[in-house]
Structures are given as C-alpha cells and as structure tokens.
C-alpha cells in the first residue's frame, strides 16, 4: 500500500507545526507556500503553556525558545489612570509545568521552518507555490490546484489537504463560497518594537488604558548588559466613525507621526510611552479583523486549521497557540483513525464549535473584557479596584477565559501527552 501524502496549503505557524507533527507520527507531508523566500516578518506574539508543552514534545525545548523570546512572568491590566486592575503570574511562576513565552513572531516562524527542513528535507516546503483550490477525487483523495510564482499552474494529488493559508484562505473560500466578508470591529492597531527597560517584573505582559484606547507592552528578548530588551508594543484605537480600515492593509509600514499623538497622555512615573514609541525604527498598521465562525472546517478529505479555520482578534494571546494545538490534536486523532477523512470529521466535531466560541470571546475583548467592566462601572477612574470589581470576580473572569482557551493550569498539568512518545500511525497491510 503506498504511503499517504498529506498536502498543506500555507507555510505559516499552523502549516509548519502540522508538518512537524505528521512527520513525528510517520505521515509524509508537503507544504506549499506562496512566497519565494521565507523571512522573519512580524513583531511579538505570546505562546501559552499548552502550546509550549506541545513544542517541547516536538523536541523544541527551552534553549531554542530562549533564542527567539523570553518566558513571560506576569499578565497585568492597568487602567488609564495608571492604577492596577488585575495581575497574575504566568507560566512556571503560576504553577504550570511549562513556561508561557513571549517571542518575536518572525524568529519563531523561522525556527519552525528550520526544524521542518532539518527533519523532513528541503523538498518538504515548496516555496513560490500557492494552492489556489482543490478538487475532490472519486477515490476519496484530493487534488490540489497549484500556481507557481510565474503564474504557471499544475496539479498535485494527495490523500488529504489542509488549508493553513490564513485569514484570506483560498481553501476556505472554495469550501465556503458564501461566507460573510471579513469582520472589522472598529479598532486599528499600530505595532512595533523598541529598545527599552522592561517594566514591572522585567517580563510582564501589560495591557494599559481602556477597552477602546489602550497599549499592550511586553519584552520579547532577554535584557542585555545594559538592562535593555526588545519591547514589543501594540497601540490600539477604536473608532466610531466610518473609518476605512481596508486602506490599512496587513502590516502596512506607517510613520509614527500618523498615530503617536493619540497616545501622548500615556505618561506615568513607571512608563513614558511617547518616548518608547519614538525609539522604534519602524511601525506597522493593522486593522483588528476576524471572520465569523464556520459551521464546519471540513469538506471530505479537506480540512481548515489555524487562521484559515478560526481567525481571532489578538486580544487573548491565543491565535498562534491555537494553531499549534490544532496541529497536535489533528495528529492525535490520526493515530486513532488513520490518515482519513474520518479523522478530519472527528477533529471538526471536537473543535469547530468550541474554538469558534473562543474566537467570539476574543471579539468581545477576550481577557481585556475586564477593561470594559471597569469603564462601565466607574468610567475608568478608581482609587481601589476592589471597590469596582472584587478580586474574586476578576479571578473568575480570567479563569473562564483560560478554560475556554484550553490552558487552565490544573487541567493542563494533569493531562497526558497529546501524542505519546514514539507513536506512529498504523497502516493496513497491502
């Protein structure tokens, strides 16, 4: 019996994590990526302990992660008045068996890519080739429709096809031709990095401001001899007017003068945000967009994962983590059901609806919903947050999000490995 061949549309975090997982369980896979050369693009992202656990099981441990980021010690929300609303330890300091990592997205992406090439060979990732659609075959397999960088088209047969091609997924568009347009909730984000002294614990993720006007700050590198680190910042403003978000593009380079004045008031004895922003060599503009949840991620031998399946607002630091979890859960199910459409159907039944609900939580501000509550109850002005939202209510709010997103501590620490060490997909003899 010939070995199965899995085709993966997209060489981002989801596609590369899936390729590594399939290789681990003995399934051949090929990734098709539209760009001719992968480069370390983007700024900071967070990887939750559930995803870091899976990376460790894949053989990507703390030494490699420390080269692209830093363990996060704290998650904190601070009001526009500079007073703390909520703070909790993160990763191992919170009792998890694994760190939470704040990493440079591009550096982490290249780390995954290097591991794919080293383990699977350079032929495993076909750069400059974009999967534009698919055709289901009568035999139960699938044929990917591929276009190369010169515009030439060809077809590649496979056992299964995964659409890991992001929020603008061509695979998703074919699977759901009547899907609603991309959803924009009114918020524009400006992102960048600057060298600075890390605040609070030295590795804190800090959300500062209001639900409609805030900045997120966290280091994504270890400090140097002078105590300086790469500080990732995301400045956000929500608009009530008919702002044309479509002109923003994705990671459109912008001049600081276009937006920095919106944050002139973010000056405290522990932070001078305008000064930090001014140290940035480049800034990017993004609209905060997502898509409505789908009724299914599967069409026979074709399955969506990552942002192609469930694009999320980046309010819960969960998008990249969920992409990794998609890959690992898919591998677990293949161990049970083989490289089959039945495995895709089981994955869909288990995760499509609950992960869609997580995406909707993020659209509703995710864990930043605490800022909404503060605004509603006191207009953002308070002396003692306990008089506004009692500590038990704040903790319950955060726990509910962690449980929904799959990284509640006790449950995660007690869970067995998603993929047992050395497990391989069983094959029926020819």
KEFILUM-467885 format. One record per residue (C-alpha): residue in one letter; y negated, z, x negated. Coordinates in Angstrom, 1 decimal. Layout:
BEGIN
aa  v  w  u
a  Y  Z  X
...
This chain:
BEGIN
aa  v  w  u
x  0.0  0.0  0.0
x  -3.4  -1.0  -1.6
x  -5.8  1.8  -2.2
x  -8.6  2.4  0.3
x  -12.0  1.1  -0.7
x  -15.0  3.0  0.8
x  -18.4  1.3  0.8
x  -21.6  3.4  0.6
x  -25.0  1.9  1.6
x  -27.6  3.8  -0.4
x  -27.6  5.5  -3.8
x  -29.7  8.5  -2.9
x  -28.6  12.1  -2.9
x  -26.3  11.6  0.1
x  -24.7  8.5  -1.2
x  -24.1  9.8  -4.7
x  -22.8  13.2  -3.5
x  -20.4  11.3  -1.3
x  -19.2  9.1  -4.1
x  -18.5  12.1  -6.3
x  -16.7  13.8  -3.5
x  -14.5  10.8  -2.8
x  -13.7  10.4  -6.5
x  -12.7  14.1  -6.6
x  -10.2  13.6  -3.8
x  -8.8  10.4  -5.2
x  -10.6  7.8  -3.0
x  -12.1  4.7  -4.5
x  -15.8  4.1  -3.6
x  -18.6  1.7  -4.4
x  -22.3  2.5  -3.9
x  -24.7  -0.3  -3.1
x  -28.4  0.5  -3.9
x  -31.2  -1.9  -3.3
x  -33.4  -1.0  -6.3
x  -32.6  -2.8  -9.6
x  -33.2  0.4  -11.6
x  -32.9  4.0  -10.6
x  -35.9  6.1  -11.7
x  -36.7  9.8  -11.3
x  -39.0  9.5  -8.3
x  -40.4  12.2  -6.1
x  -41.5  15.8  -6.6
x  -39.9  19.1  -5.7
x  -37.1  19.9  -3.3
x  -35.0  23.0  -2.7
x  -31.2  23.2  -2.7
x  -29.9  26.1  -0.6
x  -26.9  28.2  -1.8
x  -24.4  26.4  0.4
x  -25.3  23.1  -1.4
x  -25.4  24.7  -4.8
x  -21.9  26.1  -4.2
x  -20.7  22.6  -3.5
x  -22.3  21.2  -6.6
x  -20.6  23.9  -8.6
x  -17.3  22.9  -7.1
x  -18.0  19.3  -8.1
x  -18.5  20.5  -11.7
x  -22.3  20.5  -11.7
x  -23.0  24.1  -12.8
x  -25.9  26.3  -13.6
x  -26.5  24.8  -17.1
x  -27.0  21.3  -15.6
x  -29.1  22.7  -12.7
x  -31.3  24.7  -15.0
x  -32.2  21.4  -16.8
x  -33.7  19.9  -13.7
x  -35.1  23.0  -11.9
x  -35.2  26.8  -11.7
x  -33.4  29.4  -9.5
x  -35.7  30.5  -6.6
x  -36.1  34.3  -6.4
x  -38.2  34.6  -3.2
x  -39.2  32.9  0.0
x  -42.6  34.1  1.4
x  -45.1  33.3  4.1
x  -48.7  34.2  3.6
x  -51.5  34.0  6.2
x  -54.7  32.1  5.7
x  -56.3  35.4  5.1
x  -54.1  35.9  2.0
x  -52.0  38.7  3.6
x  -48.2  38.6  3.5
x  -46.4  37.7  6.8
x  -42.9  37.7  5.6
x  -40.9  37.7  2.3
x  -37.3  37.8  1.4
x  -35.3  37.4  -1.8
x  -33.3  34.2  -2.2
x  -30.1  33.1  -3.9
x  -28.3  35.7  -6.0
x  -31.1  38.2  -5.7
x  -30.4  38.1  -1.9
x  -26.7  38.8  -2.4
x  -25.5  35.2  -2.3
x  -22.8  34.2  -4.8
x  -24.9  31.2  -5.7
x  -28.5  30.5  -6.6
x  -31.0  28.6  -4.5
x  -32.5  26.0  -6.8
x  -36.0  24.5  -6.8
x  -35.6  21.2  -8.6
x  -37.5  18.0  -9.4
x  -36.0  15.6  -6.9
x  -36.0  12.7  -9.3
x  -34.5  14.6  -12.1
x  -31.7  15.9  -9.8
x  -31.1  12.4  -8.4
x  -30.6  11.1  -11.9
x  -28.3  14.0  -12.7
x  -26.1  12.9  -9.8
x  -26.3  9.3  -10.9
x  -25.2  10.1  -14.5
x  -22.2  12.1  -13.2
x  -21.2  9.2  -11.0
x  -21.4  6.7  -13.9
x  -19.6  9.0  -16.3
x  -16.8  9.8  -13.9
x  -16.4  6.6  -12.0
x  -17.7  3.9  -14.4
x  -20.8  1.7  -14.3
x  -19.2  -0.5  -11.6
x  -19.3  2.3  -9.1
x  -23.0  1.8  -8.4
x  -24.1  -1.8  -7.8
x  -27.9  -1.8  -8.3
x  -30.1  -4.5  -6.8
x  -27.7  -4.9  -3.8
x  -28.6  -3.9  -0.3
x  -26.2  -3.5  2.6
x  -28.1  -5.1  5.5
x  -25.5  -4.8  8.2
x  -21.8  -4.8  8.9
x  -19.0  -6.5  10.8
x  -16.0  -4.6  12.1
x  -12.8  -6.3  11.4
x  -9.8  -6.8  13.7
x  -7.6  -5.0  11.2
x  -9.6  -1.8  11.7
x  -11.6  -2.2  8.5
x  -15.2  -3.3  7.9
x  -17.1  -6.0  6.1
x  -20.5  -5.1  4.6
x  -23.2  -7.7  4.6
x  -24.9  -7.6  1.3
x  -28.1  -9.1  0.0
x  -29.0  -9.1  -3.7
x  -32.4  -8.8  -5.4
x  -32.7  -12.6  -5.5
x  -32.0  -12.9  -1.7
x  -28.5  -14.3  -2.1
x  -26.1  -13.0  0.5
x  -22.4  -12.1  0.2
x  -19.8  -10.0  2.0
x  -17.7  -7.1  0.8
x  -14.6  -5.9  2.7
x  -13.8  -2.2  2.8
x  -11.8  0.4  4.6
x  -14.8  2.4  5.7
x  -18.6  2.1  5.4
x  -21.1  4.9  5.1
x  -24.7  4.4  5.9
x  -26.5  6.7  3.4
x  -29.6  4.4  3.4
x  -32.2  6.8  4.6
x  -34.6  7.1  7.5
x  -35.1  3.3  7.6
x  -31.4  2.7  7.5
x  -30.2  -0.8  8.3
x  -26.8  0.5  9.2
x  -28.3  2.9  11.7
x  -30.4  0.1  13.2
x  -27.4  -2.0  13.8
x  -25.4  0.9  15.2
x  -28.2  2.0  17.5
x  -30.4  -1.1  18.1
x  -32.2  0.6  21.0
x  -33.1  3.8  19.0
x  -36.6  5.2  19.6
x  -39.2  4.5  16.9
x  -39.8  6.9  14.1
x  -41.4  10.1  15.3
x  -44.6  11.4  13.8
x  -45.9  14.8  15.0
x  -49.4  14.6  13.6
x  -49.0  16.0  10.2
x  -49.9  14.3  6.9
x  -48.6  15.8  3.6
x  -50.0  15.4  0.2
x  -47.7  16.2  -2.7
x  -47.8  16.6  -6.4
x  -47.2  18.8  -9.4
x  -49.5  20.6  -11.8
x  -49.0  22.9  -14.8
x  -49.8  26.4  -13.9
x  -48.8  30.1  -14.0
x  -46.1  30.8  -11.3
x  -47.3  33.3  -8.7
x  -45.6  36.4  -7.2
x  -42.1  36.8  -8.7
x  -42.5  33.8  -11.1
x  -40.1  31.7  -9.0
x  -41.4  32.1  -5.4
x  -41.4  29.6  -2.6
x  -44.7  30.4  -0.9
x  -46.0  28.9  2.4
x  -49.7  29.7  2.7
x  -52.0  29.1  5.7
x  -51.4  28.3  9.3
x  -48.9  26.2  11.2
x  -51.5  23.3  11.2
x  -53.2  23.8  7.9
x  -51.1  25.0  5.0
x  -49.9  24.6  1.5
x  -46.4  25.2  0.0
x  -46.1  26.1  -3.6
x  -43.1  26.7  -5.9
x  -42.2  26.2  -9.6
x  -39.6  23.5  -10.5
x  -39.3  24.3  -14.2
x  -38.8  27.3  -16.3
x  -42.0  28.6  -17.9
x  -42.9  27.5  -21.4
x  -44.0  29.7  -24.3
x  -47.5  29.9  -22.8
x  -46.1  31.0  -19.4
x  -46.9  27.7  -17.7
x  -44.5  25.8  -15.5
x  -44.5  22.7  -13.3
x  -45.8  23.9  -10.0
x  -44.8  21.7  -7.0
x  -47.4  21.7  -4.2
x  -47.4  20.3  -0.8
x  -50.6  20.4  1.2
x  -50.4  19.7  4.9
x  -52.9  19.0  7.6
x  -52.2  18.4  11.3
x  -54.4  16.0  13.2
x  -55.2  16.0  16.9
x  -56.9  12.6  16.9
x  -55.2  9.2  16.8
x  -54.7  9.2  13.0
x  -53.0  6.0  11.8
x  -50.1  7.5  10.0
x  -48.5  4.1  9.4
x  -51.1  3.4  6.7
x  -49.8  6.4  4.7
x  -46.6  4.8  3.6
x  -44.0  6.9  1.7
x  -45.2  8.4  -1.5
x  -48.4  6.4  -1.5
x  -50.4  7.3  -4.5
x  -53.8  8.8  -3.5
x  -56.9  10.2  -5.2
x  -57.4  13.9  -4.9
x  -60.9  13.2  -3.5
x  -59.3  11.8  -0.4
x  -57.9  15.2  0.8
x  -58.5  18.1  -1.6
x  -61.7  19.1  0.2
x  -59.5  20.1  3.2
x  -58.2  23.0  1.1
x  -61.4  24.3  -0.6
x  -61.0  27.6  1.2
x  -57.6  28.4  -0.3
x  -59.0  30.7  -3.0
x  -57.7  34.3  -3.5
x  -57.6  36.8  -6.3
x  -54.0  35.6  -6.9
x  -54.4  31.8  -6.4
x  -57.1  29.2  -6.9
x  -55.6  26.2  -5.1
x  -58.5  23.8  -5.7
x  -58.3  24.4  -9.5
x  -54.5  23.9  -9.4
x  -54.8  20.7  -7.4
x  -57.4  19.4  -9.9
x  -54.8  19.7  -12.7
x  -52.5  17.2  -11.1
x  -52.1  13.9  -12.8
x  -51.1  12.1  -9.6
x  -50.8  12.9  -5.9
x  -48.9  11.2  -3.2
x  -49.4  11.0  0.6
x  -46.6  11.1  3.1
x  -46.6  11.3  6.9
x  -44.3  14.1  8.1
x  -41.8  11.9  10.1
x  -38.3  12.1  11.5
x  -36.2  10.5  14.2
x  -34.8  11.8  17.5
x  -31.1  13.0  17.2
x  -28.4  10.4  17.9
x  -25.6  10.7  20.4
x  -23.1  9.7  17.7
x  -23.2  8.8  14.0
x  -20.0  6.7  14.2
x  -19.1  3.2  15.1
x  -15.4  2.8  14.5
x  -15.0  2.5  10.6
x  -18.8  3.0  10.1
x  -20.5  6.4  9.7
x  -24.0  7.6  9.0
x  -24.8  10.5  6.7
x  -27.8  12.2  5.2
x  -31.3  11.0  6.3
x  -29.7  7.9  7.9
x  -28.0  10.3  10.3
x  -30.4  13.2  10.7
x  -33.8  12.7  9.0
x  -35.6  16.0  9.2
x  -39.1  17.4  8.7
x  -39.2  19.1  5.3
x  -40.0  22.4  6.8
x  -36.7  24.2  6.3
x  -35.9  23.0  2.7
x  -32.7  21.7  4.1
x  -32.7  17.9  4.0
x  -31.2  17.4  0.6
x  -28.8  20.4  1.1
x  -27.6  18.9  4.4
x  -27.0  15.6  2.7
x  -24.7  17.3  0.2
x  -23.0  19.2  2.9
x  -22.3  16.0  4.8
x  -20.5  14.6  1.8
x  -18.4  17.7  1.2
x  -17.4  18.1  4.9
x  -16.5  14.5  5.1
x  -14.3  14.9  2.0
x  -12.6  18.0  3.6
x  -11.9  16.1  6.8
x  -10.5  13.1  4.9
x  -8.0  15.5  3.2
x  -6.8  16.3  6.7
x  -7.0  12.9  8.4
x  -7.0  10.3  5.6
x  -9.4  7.6  4.9
x  -9.5  6.5  8.6
x  -11.9  6.0  11.5
x  -10.2  9.2  13.0
x  -11.7  11.2  10.1
x  -15.1  9.8  10.9
x  -14.7  10.6  14.5
x  -13.8  14.2  13.7
x  -16.8  14.6  11.4
x  -19.0  13.2  14.2
x  -17.6  15.6  16.7
x  -18.0  18.6  14.5
x  -21.5  18.0  13.2
x  -23.6  15.4  15.0
x  -24.9  17.7  17.8
x  -25.4  20.9  15.8
x  -27.2  19.2  12.9
x  -29.3  17.3  15.4
x  -30.3  20.7  16.7
x  -31.3  21.8  13.2
x  -33.5  18.7  12.9
x  -35.2  19.7  16.1
x  -35.7  23.2  14.8
x  -37.5  21.7  11.8
x  -39.6  19.5  14.1
x  -40.7  22.8  15.8
x  -41.8  24.1  12.3
x  -38.4  25.5  11.3
x  -38.8  28.8  9.4
x  -42.5  28.1  9.3
x  -42.4  28.8  13.0
x  -43.4  32.4  12.1
x  -46.9  30.9  11.3
x  -47.0  29.6  14.8
x  -46.2  33.0  16.2
x  -49.0  34.6  14.1
x  -51.5  32.0  15.3
x  -50.5  32.5  18.9
x  -50.7  36.3  18.8
x  -53.7  37.0  16.7
x  -55.3  33.7  15.7
x  -54.1  34.2  12.1
x  -56.2  37.3  11.5
x  -54.5  40.7  10.9
x  -54.6  43.7  8.7
x  -50.9  44.8  9.2
x  -48.4  42.1  10.1
x  -46.1  44.8  11.7
x  -48.8  45.2  14.4
x  -48.5  41.5  15.2
x  -44.7  40.7  14.7
x  -42.5  43.7  14.0
x  -40.3  43.5  10.9
x  -37.0  43.3  12.9
x  -38.4  40.3  14.9
x  -39.4  38.4  11.7
x  -36.0  39.0  10.1
x  -34.2  37.9  13.3
x  -36.2  34.7  13.4
x  -35.2  33.9  9.8
x  -31.6  34.7  10.3
x  -31.3  32.4  13.3
x  -32.5  29.5  11.2
x  -30.2  30.3  8.3
x  -27.2  30.5  10.7
x  -28.1  27.2  12.3
x  -28.6  25.5  8.9
x  -25.3  26.8  7.6
x  -26.4  29.1  4.8
x  -26.2  32.6  6.4
x  -25.2  34.8  3.5
x  -22.2  36.8  4.7
x  -20.6  33.8  6.3
x  -21.1  31.6  3.3
x  -19.9  34.2  0.7
x  -16.7  34.8  2.7
x  -15.9  31.1  3.3
x  -13.1  29.4  1.3
x  -13.9  26.4  -0.8
x  -14.7  23.4  1.4
x  -12.4  21.2  -0.8
x  -9.6  23.0  -2.5
x  -9.4  22.6  -6.3
x  -7.3  19.6  -7.2
x  -6.8  18.4  -3.6
x  -6.1  14.7  -3.1
x  -5.9  12.5  -0.1
x  -2.2  12.0  0.8
x  -1.1  8.3  1.1
x  1.7  7.0  3.3
x  4.2  5.1  1.1
x  4.2  1.3  1.5
